[in-house]
Amino acid sequence: MFKNYLKMFLDNNIEHEIIEIEENGTGFLKNAIVKVSFNYAYGLLKYEKGIHRFTRVSPYGNGKLHTSFVFIDVYPAIEFDDNISINKSDLRIDTFRGSGAGGQHRNVTDSAIRLTHKPTGIVVKIENERSQHKNKKMAYDILASKLYEHEVNKINNENDNNKGKDSFQDWGSQIRSYTIEKNRIKDHRTNISFNCNFDYYFHELLNKIFNYNSSILFSKEIK
């Protein structure tokens, strides 16, 4: 999914920046953060937020079905500055050595940053840059964005039960399911199922989301 989203941005000349990539130690992607910049970016991409379930034949060769889940979070980009007030006593700041690629300097200095906002439980970890200053700046920007979204959700009574955490990441709560071998996709919000190749689906999704002349997407004002 990560590669397909990047392809969507590249094919349409959409400005994007990979902020953080974290592998799970076995060569698979564990976590990634991408900053995307274009008109209506948050308003359009927020509909991808949620659990995506993938079902395929097990890669271990036993013929059984293997199910995995991907959680996608989307939040508006907010730059942390003096106008944003966060109580220092509410923050826990940890520094540690970055792991993985990045050069010798990155792995021998405490350049990685982890911010924990105690009242909400929101955690932001950045270790992509060699500079602790750059990692700290990115972490504060992301924390500000997540805190903003948290407050908006609280005002709209959309986040009363999880208190800032993604507690809805449970079985049966997915927004979309993909059965790879059968080329079958089901959107659980609309209860629509259709058969198509996974890569082709993302191409079509691209057209629907980023085509500014689409009468479907812009039949009403997007806020």
PETABEL-V605474 format. One record per backbone hydrogen bond with DSSP energy under -1.0 kcal/mol. CO is the residue of the C=O (numbers start at 0). NH is the residue of the N-H. If there is no record, write none. Layout:
BEGIN
CO/NH  CO/NH
END
This chain:
BEGIN
0/4  1/5  2/6  3/7  4/8  5/9  6/10  8/13  9/12  14/36  16/34  19/32  21/29  21/30  27/23  30/21  32/18  32/19  34/16  37/40  39/43  40/44  41/45  43/46  44/47  45/48  49/71  50/174  50/175  51/69  52/177  53/67  54/179  55/65  57/60  63/57  65/55  67/53  69/51  71/49  80/83  86/89  87/90  89/117  91/115  93/113  95/111  102/106  105/97  108/110  111/95  112/125  113/93  114/123  115/91  116/120  121/116  123/114  125/112  130/134  131/135  132/136  133/137  134/138  135/139  136/140  137/141  138/142  139/143  140/144  141/145  142/146  143/147  144/148  145/149  146/150  147/151  148/152  149/153  150/154  151/155  152/157  153/156  158/162  161/164  164/166  165/168  167/169  169/172  174/187  175/52  176/185  177/54  178/183  179/182  182/195  183/178  184/193  185/176  186/190  186/191  191/186  193/184  196/200  197/201  198/202  199/203  200/204  201/205  202/206  203/207  204/208  205/209  206/210  209/211  210/213  213/217
END
